Amino acid sequence: MAGTIHVDVVSAEESIFSGEAKFVALPGEAGELGIFPRHTPLITRIRPGAVRIETADGKEEFVFVAGGILEVQPTQSPCCPTPRSAARTSTTRRPIRPRPQQKKR
């Protein structure tokens, strides 16, 4: 689709979000990043915080991450949060599946 970027938010355990977006905002290592389609290629660390994805149909999806890596290519943007560090919500109010608590050592 013209004017969109393919976004994948994945962890070692699962795919958290995959789809077309008009815009992505996230907390990068050097500050807040805004990614539009055809953005300059980039690799950076992600700080803990919210990743806001404006989908191709105009809805907003929010994924909360505890850190990770962002890779931007002109037509796609894979976002790889650290394992077990992401939760997803959206403005469409879909239920979020609770994650099991890890045992502390």
C-alpha positions in Angstrom: 0.0 0.0 0.0 1.4 3.4 -1.0 2.2 5.8 1.9 2.6 3.1 4.5 5.4 1.2 6.2 5.2 -2.5 7.2 5.8 -2.7 11.0 6.6 -5.9 12.9 6.9 -5.8 16.7 8.3 -9.2 17.8 9.8 -10.8 20.8 11.5 -14.1 21.2 8.2 -15.6 22.3 5.7 -14.2 19.9 4.7 -11.6 17.2 3.1 -8.7 19.1 2.0 -6.6 16.1 2.4 -7.0 12.4 0.8 -4.7 9.8 0.8 -1.6 7.7 1.2 1.8 9.4 1.2 5.5 8.4 3.4 6.5 11.3 5.3 5.0 14.2 6.5 6.9 17.3 8.8 5.3 19.9 11.4 6.1 22.6 14.8 5.7 20.9 18.2 5.7 22.7 18.9 9.3 21.8 15.3 10.6 22.2 11.8 10.2 20.8 11.7 8.9 17.2 9.0 9.4 14.6 9.1 7.0 11.6 7.2 7.7 8.4 7.3 5.6 5.2 10.6 5.8 3.3 12.5 6.9 6.4 16.3 6.8 6.2 17.6 3.3 7.2 18.4 3.3 10.9 19.3 0.8 13.7 19.0 2.0 17.3 18.2 0.8 20.8 14.7 1.3 22.2 14.3 2.7 25.7 11.4 1.5 27.9 8.1 3.2 27.0 5.3 3.2 24.6 5.5 2.5 20.8 2.6 4.3 19.1 1.6 2.8 15.7 -0.9 4.7 13.5 -2.3 1.9 11.3 -3.2 2.3 7.6 -6.9 2.5 8.5 -6.3 5.4 10.9 -6.5 3.5 14.3 -3.8 3.8 16.9 -2.1 0.7 18.5 0.1 1.0 21.5 2.8 -1.5 22.5 4.6 -1.0 25.8 8.2 -2.2 25.8 10.9 -2.4 28.4 13.6 -1.9 25.7 14.9 -3.6 22.6 16.2 -2.9 19.1 14.7 -0.9 16.2 15.7 -1.5 12.6 14.2 0.9 10.0 14.3 0.1 6.3 12.6 2.3 3.6 9.5 0.0 3.4 9.5 -1.9 6.7 10.3 -1.3 10.3 10.9 -4.4 12.5 10.9 -3.6 16.2 12.3 -6.2 18.6 11.6 -5.6 22.2 13.6 -7.6 24.8 12.0 -10.9 25.7 8.9 -10.8 27.9 8.9 -7.0 27.9 6.1 -6.0 25.6 2.3 -5.5 26.2 -0.1 -4.4 23.5 -3.2 -2.2 23.7 -5.2 -0.3 21.1 -7.8 2.4 20.8 -10.3 -0.2 19.6 -10.3 -1.7 23.2 -9.4 -5.3 22.4 -8.8 -7.4 25.4 -5.2 -8.0 26.4 -4.2 -11.5 27.4 -2.5 -11.4 30.8 1.1 -12.7 30.8 2.2 -15.2 33.4 4.4 -13.8 36.2 8.0 -15.0 36.3 9.3 -16.5 39.5 11.9 -14.3 41.2 15.2 -16.0 42.1 
